[in-house]
């Protein structure tokens, strides 16, 4: 959206048409001249007090007559220079009235029985009543003049009845003040047809205005009672008609002889007609209007019919119009232009100066309302520079002061296109390269928005915007607020129009409502409400701190930044029952509402839980403690000397800039979306921030074969710093995020692709596929590591930290604790495509505080083993196989011996398997409780416990039964206590089955169903069922056993003894110094 929508085409058309074509008001001057011909011929000739003087005999009866003849001669010499005979006192006759002088050489009243009189030649000088004496009079000259009366004309009878016909014969010339001139031939008048006409060419001029035509007709208004009229039974002119081949050259009324301005040229092949009573002028058939705008450029209009409507000037509005029954001059001269209408199958307008062309069937301009209406049953087409508009109806409202465009409305299904700059206008539209297109079904409107000082462009009805390679937008209603053009058109002759690119407007806001679909190289999706703010600038640099807030919150009513606004994200919801368009019209309850672009209601996002952020930790701030006194500061794995083979966590690293960057756009679905975009010069806008609310769903495709980014929630914030450098925060109950191999759930999830960190505040869940079980054994296929928690999670792509009531599941393993750290074998990138050959696996795991571990082992569908462990802290290093625990704890083991097993499948499954017991078989149970530490190695299948306070073992009925009553141990059971215990799982060989070996050292106390012992060391081999009891080299070991089952116990002491309870077999190593007793 680097360029605004180019709706100015109609504006150029309107301003130039109104400015040029309204100059045709000057045709009134020409029409006045034509009417003057009529009044000059008939009105003065048959006015009262006609005096006829015969100059042929040079009979002057008095000095008064001689003075009068001298004045007539002076008038003739002054105003009839082309008729020298009129100034000769001794030739011809003359008539004189109160208003003028008439000159003839001869006259003949014997035509048509004396009812017609012919004057040959004929000349006249006339000053009508009220004529300005400083101006030249009217004159008319013709080869002859014929007048027909109702009665015979006699010199002695000055009233021969009314005039019923007449003619100006031969060449006719009319002149008058202000440059009036009419030249023609053979003008006729007939009372019966109520018309004055000429079939010959006519030339006319008034001031700077001039014209020509072939044939003229003046339809007259007859007197309602002609028999009562003594002279001419005509009250005025009804219609003036130039029959064909009309040409007019009209100058602006504001021009002067020194600076006349550029003329408007009007031509038509048909007639020009002026309705005198209704002030209406019409040009017909192939009408062509043209005016030069300087620099060899022209404005032009072509149509089939051009109608001009005039009205009485406001200064004359208080006086009544002439009465057609009595006024012989019923021809208004003080008129002003009111309306223009150009019609035809093909009306065209063009302006070379503004590089504009238009095609339509009707153009209507109303001067008073300043409205230009263009229409076409199919579509109006306006082409201005690189912009094109297609629509059935286009209405333009002009500014009252400057006649610039104030508003535009395009009604009906329409399209608007912006082509590549410099595209040849002669190229067919279908072959032009489109940079921007807009389509709509109802209306497109452009009007100023008084609240913002911007222009608002509103598109309604399946509105669609597309910019090649950039934005595409579809909605029922789209509103765009754009800056106004700073350059004005120079309307002086030769003036210039600013370059369209220089005049280009820039978007500042956009709002789309109802069924909104949008797309761009960066982001796309659908919503019910999309609001976008455009600001000048570039995307900011990658921040060094993790503390950020949305600037979409800090906006005033105009959408500008409000520095006084408080921190925290603010996203308002549109009240769909109250929203209205900027023009105030309701529209199906879902229309543009100006408050949607104002600062929304102040509702901040979920507040911090008091935890220290990554930024605070990096800055060296101390981490606060939780209310229970435990440190929740997300420590890295801390190891003592015995844990040196556990690899510590590395520091988080930013996403590698050399990795393959993501190019797929985000796809966003939500009820409401707000976007802040930055535009640097003419570059395409870049999305800087996104805020969404209401059933949010975001997706982004990754490399082929990888799971896409998938985000679901109630609210989402996104900050963009370019390429794959984004920060995303989503809120929900819960929110869901999946990115490649990572899945997260929680009420507040934050992804920082820059630092490659993910944070969840509040209870949540993490799912990551891993190829091996918790015991390090490969799985038949990768399974999900599932971790849930109640407080928060922090993840840098490799090390994940969980807090409060943490619960993890993997295959048959189940772990619970208050804090858990999980380190993976490699970093999971939130910004780069991963390699398929690099699977993510668990490298190490740490559980702290109230640890409860459980694992279930299956062979096929048969449960064959259960392990449970409890303690304060457990650490697992999957790379080395080292497992440690500190702070005391306990271990319980159930192992199935014998029974039917499914050898085809030996992997475990993540499930609660305790209810799926399988018989037959013998379950062996072991419980170890210790107060010290534990250290083991899964690769070596060996574990050592310190400060062991209890070891219980024996046969139980099933995997859920434990040996709790040590006073009633099972037959093969035992109880033990020692300082150190090593438990070793011996794998199956060809000669032996898999079994367990125990070695207890230090103050060992041992007890079975039929024996008990005290020793420094006791070893037990499960495969043999045999104990080896030994002393420390100084003090002997002692055993108490029954000679026969149920009999009295006897004791034996020695440094080394062997005892098999099942066989009651006992032996003493003689080298130890003991005594044998069988």
ZAFIKE-215642 format. One record per residue (C-alpha): residue in three letters; x, y, z. Coordinates in steps of 0.5 Angstrom, whole numbers, plus 500, padded with zeros to 3 digits. Layout:
BEGIN
alaXYZ
...
***
This chain:
BEGIN
unk500500500
unk505505498
unk501509494
unk494512496
unk488510492
unk488515486
unk480517486
unk482524483
unk481522476
unk474525477
unk476531481
unk480533475
unk474532470
unk470536474
unk474542476
unk476543468
unk469541466
unk466546470
unk471552469
unk471551462
unk464549460
unk460554464
unk464560460
unk458558455
unk454563458
unk457568453
unk453565448
unk448570451
unk451575448
unk451572441
unk443571442
unk442578444
unk445580438
unk440576434
unk434578438
unk437586437
unk436584429
unk429583430
unk428589435
unk432594430
unk428592424
unk421592427
unk420596434
unk423602432
unk420602425
unk413602427
unk413606434
unk409612434
unk411619431
unk414617425
unk416623421
unk418622413
unk422627410
unk423627402
unk430630400
unk429629393
unk427636391
unk431639396
unk425642399
unk426645406
unk421649409
unk424652415
unk430653419
unk428647424
unk428642418
unk434644416
unk437643423
unk434636423
unk437634416
unk444637418
unk443632425
unk441626420
unk447627416
unk452627422
unk449621424
unk449617418
unk456620416
unk458617423
unk455611424
unk453609417
unk460610414
unk459604409
unk453607406
unk455614403
unk448615400
unk445616407
unk449622408
unk447626402
unk441631403
unk438631396
unk437624395
unk432619398
unk428619404
unk428618411
unk424616417
unk425619424
unk422617431
unk424619438
unk429613438
unk432613431
unk433615424
unk431611417
unk434612410
unk432610404
unk433612397
unk427609394
unk420606396
unk415603392
unk408601395
unk405598389
unk407591391
unk401587392
unk396592391
unk399597396
unk399592402
unk407591402
unk412597401
unk419596399
unk425600401
unk431600397
unk436601399
unk435601407
unk439603413
unk437605420
unk440608426
unk437606433
unk437608440
unk432604444
unk429607450
unk434607456
unk440606451
unk447609454
unk448615450
unk456614451
unk455607447
unk454607439
unk447606437
unk445600433
unk445600426
unk442595420
unk443596413
unk440591407
unk440592400
unk432593401
unk427592406
unk420589405
unk414590410
unk407587409
unk401591412
unk394589413
unk392595409
unk394599403
unk400603405
unk400611404
unk404616406
unk398620408
unk396614412
unk402613417
unk397607420
unk396602415
unk395597420
unk399592423
unk405588420
unk404581418
unk410580414
unk417583412
unk424582409
unk431584409
unk433583402
unk440581400
unk446582404
unk444584411
unk449588416
unk447589423
unk452593428
unk451595435
unk455597442
unk460593445
unk462590438
unk455587436
unk455585429
unk451580425
unk452579417
unk447575413
unk442575407
unk435575406
unk431575413
unk424574413
unk418575417
unk411572417
unk406573422
unk402567420
unk408562422
unk410567428
unk417566425
unk423570423
unk428566419
unk434566414
unk436560410
unk443563409
unk450563412
unk450568418
unk456571422
unk455574429
unk459577434
unk459581440
unk465583444
unk470578443
unk465573442
unk463570435
unk460565431
unk457562425
unk452558422
unk448556416
unk440558417
unk437562423
unk430561426
unk427566431
unk420563433
unk416569436
unk411570441
unk404572438
unk400577441
unk394574444
unk389579441
unk392581434
unk386584432
unk387590437
unk394591435
unk396597430
unk403595429
unk406588430
unk402583433
unk408580437
unk410580444
unk417577444
unk421571442
unk420564444
unk426560441
unk432562437
unk435557433
unk441556429
unk439551424
unk446547423
unk454548422
unk454552428
unk461555431
unk462559436
unk468562440
unk467565447
unk471568451
unk471568459
unk466574462
unk472576466
unk477577461
unk479584458
unk481586451
unk488587453
unk488580457
unk482576454
unk484569456
unk483563452
unk477562448
unk472556448
unk471554442
unk464550441
unk462547434
unk456542432
unk453539426
unk446540428
unk442546431
unk443550436
unk437552440
unk435557445
unk429557449
unk428564451
unk422563456
unk426558460
unk433560459
unk435554456
unk440553450
unk442547446
unk447544441
unk445538437
unk449533433
unk457532434
unk458537439
unk465539440
unk467544445
unk475546446
unk479551450
unk486552450
unk490551457
unk497554454
unk503550452
unk499548446
unk495544450
unk487543450
unk481541454
unk476538450
unk468535450
unk465531445
unk457529446
unk451528442
unk447534445
unk450539450
unk444543454
unk446549458
unk441552463
unk441559465
unk437563471
unk436570472
unk441573476
unk440575483
unk441582482
unk434581478
unk431576482
unk427582485
unk424584479
unk418580475
unk420577469
unk417581462
unk410579461
unk410576454
unk403579453
unk406586453
unk413586453
unk416586446
unk423585449
unk422579453
unk429577452
unk433577459
unk440579458
unk442579466
unk442571466
unk447567470
unk449560468
unk446554472
unk447547469
unk450544464
unk448537461
unk452533456
unk449527453
unk450522447
unk451515446
unk459517447
unk460523451
unk468524452
unk472529456
unk479530456
unk485535458
unk492535456
unk494539461
unk492534467
unk493528462
unk485526463
unk480522459
unk473520460
unk468516457
unk460516459
unk453517456
unk451523461
unk455529464
unk451534468
unk454540472
unk450544477
unk453551478
unk449552484
unk450546488
unk457545485
unk456538483
unk458534477
unk455527475
unk457523470
unk453516468
unk453511464
unk448505463
unk454500463
unk460504466
unk463511466
unk471511464
unk475516467
unk483515465
unk488520469
unk495519468
unk496512471
unk489512474
unk483509471
unk476509474
unk470505472
unk463506475
unk456507472
unk455513476
unk460518479
unk458524483
unk463530484
unk462536489
unk467542488
unk470546493
unk466553493
unk472557494
unk477554489
unk473549485
unk477544487
unk474537489
unk471537495
unk468530495
unk467524490
unk462518490
unk462513485
unk455509486
unk454502483
unk459496481
unk466499480
unk473498479
unk479503480
unk486501477
unk493504478
unk498502473
unk505502472
unk508509472
unk509512465
unk504507462
unk502509455
unk495511455
unk493508448
unk495501451
unk488497452
unk487497459
unk487489459
unk494489457
unk497495462
unk501493468
unk496494474
unk500496481
unk494497485
unk486495484
unk480497487
unk473494486
unk466495490
unk459493489
unk455499492
unk459505493
unk466508493
unk466515497
unk472520498
unk470526503
unk474530508
unk474528515
unk473534519
unk476530526
unk482528523
unk484533517
unk485527512
unk481525506
unk476519508
unk476514502
unk470509504
unk469503499
unk462499500
unk459492498
unk464486497
unk470491497
unk477489494
unk484492494
unk490489491
unk497492490
unk501487486
unk506484490
unk504487497
unk497488500
unk490485498
unk484486502
unk477484502
unk471486506
unk464489506
unk466496508
unk473499507
unk475506510
unk482509508
unk484516511
unk489519507
unk493526507
unk491531502
unk495533496
unk499540498
unk500542490
unk494546487
unk492547480
unk495553477
unk489555473
unk492561469
unk493561462
unk499556461
unk499554468
unk501547470
unk498541474
unk503538479
unk506531477
unk501526480
unk507522484
unk509529487
unk501530488
unk500523491
unk497522497
unk499518503
unk495513507
unk495514515
unk489510517
unk485504514
unk479500517
unk476494514
unk469491517
unk465485516
unk468479513
unk475482512
unk480478508
unk487480507
unk494478505
unk501481504
unk508478504
unk508479511
unk501478514
unk494475512
unk488472514
unk481474516
unk477478521
unk471482522
unk475488524
unk481490521
unk484497523
unk491499521
unk495506522
unk501508518
unk507512520
unk513515517
unk519511518
unk523504518
unk522498522
unk526499529
unk533496530
unk533489534
unk532491542
unk537490547
unk531489552
unk526484553
unk521489556
unk516492551
unk509494550
unk505496544
unk504503542
unk497501539
unk495503546
unk498510546
unk493513541
unk488519541
unk482520537
unk486522531
unk490516531
unk496520533
unk501518539
unk499520546
unk505521550
unk501521556
unk498515555
unk500510561
unk503503559
unk500497558
unk497494552
unk490497550
unk485494545
unk478496544
unk472492542
unk467495537
unk460496539
unk457493533
unk450495535
unk452502535
unk457503529
unk456508524
unk460510517
unk464516518
unk458520514
unk453518519
unk449513515
unk447506519
unk449500515
unk447493517
unk450494524
unk457493521
unk460499518
unk466504519
unk465507526
unk470513527
unk471511534
unk474504532
unk480509530
unk480512536
unk484510543
unk480504545
unk478502552
unk484502557
unk484494558
unk491492559
unk494485558
unk495480564
unk500483569
unk506480571
unk506475576
unk512479580
unk517474576
unk524477574
unk524478566
unk530475562
unk532482562
unk533483569
unk537477570
unk541479564
unk542486568
unk544483574
unk538484578
unk537479584
unk531474583
unk525475588
unk523469592
unk516467592
unk511467597
unk513460600
unk520462601
unk523458595
unk527461590
unk523462583
unk529465579
unk530460574
unk537457575
unk541454571
unk543447572
unk548447578
unk552441579
unk557439585
unk564435584
unk560429583
unk556431578
unk561434573
unk559429568
unk552433567
unk553438562
unk551445564
unk546449560
unk549454555
unk547462555
unk541463550
unk543465543
unk540470538
unk537466532
unk543465527
unk543471522
unk546466517
unk540461517
unk535460512
unk530466513
unk523465513
unk519468507
unk512465508
unk507470511
unk503470518
unk496468517
unk491471522
unk484470524
unk481474529
unk475478531
unk479484531
unk486486528
unk490492529
unk496493525
unk501499526
unk505500519
unk511504518
unk513507511
unk520509509
unk519514503
unk516510497
unk517504500
unk512499501
unk509499508
unk512494513
unk508491519
unk511494526
unk506491531
unk500487530
unk494486536
unk489481535
unk483480539
unk477474539
unk478467537
unk485468535
unk488463530
unk495465527
unk499460522
unk505460518
unk508455514
unk515453514
unk520449510
unk516443507
unk515437511
unk515441518
unk509443522
unk507450521
unk507455526
unk500455529
unk497460535
unk491460538
unk488464543
unk484470545
unk488476544
unk495476541
unk501482540
unk506482535
unk512486534
unk516486528
unk523488527
unk524485520
unk526478517
unk524473522
unk526477528
unk519478531
unk516478538
unk509474539
unk505474545
unk498471546
unk493470551
unk488465552
unk484460557
unk489457555
unk493459549
unk496454544
unk502455540
unk506450536
unk512452532
unk515446528
unk517441534
unk515445539
unk507446542
unk505450548
unk499452552
unk498457557
unk494463559
unk500468557
unk505465552
unk511470549
unk515468543
unk522472542
unk524470536
unk530475536
unk533472543
unk530465541
unk526465548
unk519462549
unk516464556
unk509462559
unk506465565
unk501461569
unk499454568
unk501451562
unk503445557
unk509443553
unk510438548
unk516436544
unk517430540
unk523426542
unk526419539
unk528416546
unk525414552
unk527417559
unk531411560
unk535412554
unk532407550
unk530408543
unk523408541
unk520405535
unk518412533
unk518419536
unk514420542
unk512427545
unk515429552
unk509432555
unk510437561
unk505441565
unk506446570
unk502451574
unk506458575
unk511459569
unk515456564
unk522459561
unk525456554
unk531459550
unk530453545
unk535448549
unk534449556
unk526449558
unk525451566
unk518449569
unk515452576
unk510449581
unk506443580
unk510440574
unk508434571
unk512431565
unk510424561
unk514421556
unk513414554
unk512410560
unk515415565
unk511420569
unk515425573
unk512430578
unk516436582
unk515443584
unk521445579
unk524442573
unk529443568
unk530440561
unk535441556
unk535438549
unk541436545
unk540441540
unk537448540
unk530449537
unk530455533
unk524459533
unk526463526
unk530458522
unk528452518
unk531445522
unk535440518
unk531433518
unk537429520
unk537433527
unk532430531
unk531434538
unk532429544
unk533430551
unk540431554
unk539432561
unk533433566
unk533436573
unk527435578
unk527439585
unk522439591
unk517434592
unk519430586
unk515424584
unk518419579
unk514413576
unk515409570
unk512403566
unk515398562
unk511394557
unk513388552
unk508389547
unk501390551
unk504386557
unk506390563
unk513388566
unk515393570
unk514399574
unk518404578
unk517410583
unk522415586
unk521420591
unk525425593
unk527433593
unk532433587
unk533428581
unk538430576
unk538425569
unk544426564
unk541422558
unk548423554
unk552420560
unk547416563
unk548419570
unk542420575
unk543423581
unk539425587
unk540429593
unk536431600
unk533424601
unk528420598
unk525413596
unk525408590
unk520403589
unk521397583
unk516392581
unk518387576
unk515381573
unk518375572
unk515369568
unk508369565
unk506370558
unk510376554
unk510379547
unk517379544
unk515383538
unk514390541
unk519392547
unk517399547
unk513403553
unk507407551
unk505414555
unk499412558
unk496410565
unk497403565
unk496401572
unk489399571
unk492394565
unk495388569
unk497382566
unk497375569
unk500370570
unk507371573
unk511373579
unk511380581
unk518382585
unk517388589
unk523393592
unk523399596
unk529403598
unk528409602
unk534414603
unk536420607
unk543422603
unk544422596
unk543417590
unk547416584
unk546412578
unk548410571
unk543408566
unk548405561
unk551401567
unk545399570
unk547401577
unk545406582
unk548407589
unk544410595
unk547413601
unk544413608
unk539408607
unk534407612
unk530402609
unk530397604
unk524392603
unk523387598
unk520381596
unk514377592
unk507381591
unk501379588
unk501385583
unk504391580
unk500396585
unk501392592
unk507394596
unk510391602
unk508395608
unk508390614
unk515389615
unk513384621
unk510380616
unk515379610
unk513374604
unk517368604
unk522370600
unk522377602
unk527381606
unk528388610
unk535392610
unk538398613
unk545400611
unk550406610
unk550405602
unk547401598
unk548399590
unk543396586
unk545393579
unk541390574
unk544385570
unk542384563
unk540377561
unk545372558
unk545366555
unk546362561
unk542367566
unk536371566
unk536378567
unk536379575
unk538384580
unk544384585
unk544389591
unk550391595
unk549394602
unk555397606
unk556400613
unk552398619
unk548393615
unk542390618
unk538385614
unk532381616
unk528376613
unk522371614
unk526366618
unk533370619
unk536376621
unk543379620
unk548384622
unk554386618
unk559391615
unk557388608
unk551384605
unk551382598
unk545379594
unk544375588
unk537375585
unk539370580
unk541365586
unk537367591
unk543368595
unk546373601
unk554374602
unk554377609
unk561379611
unk565383617
unk569389616
unk576385617
unk576387625
unk569385627
unk565379624
unk558379621
unk553375625
unk547371622
unk541369626
unk537363623
unk532358624
unk535351623
unk528348621
unk522353619
unk519355625
unk524353629
unk528357634
unk534361631
unk541360633
unk547365631
unk553364627
unk559369627
unk564370621
unk568374617
unk564371611
unk558367610
unk553365605
unk546364606
unk540361601
unk534362604
unk530358599
unk534352601
unk536354608
unk543353605
unk548356610
unk556356609
unk562359612
unk568361609
unk573357614
unk579362612
unk575367616
unk576364622
unk569362623
unk566356625
unk561351621
unk554350623
unk549346619
***
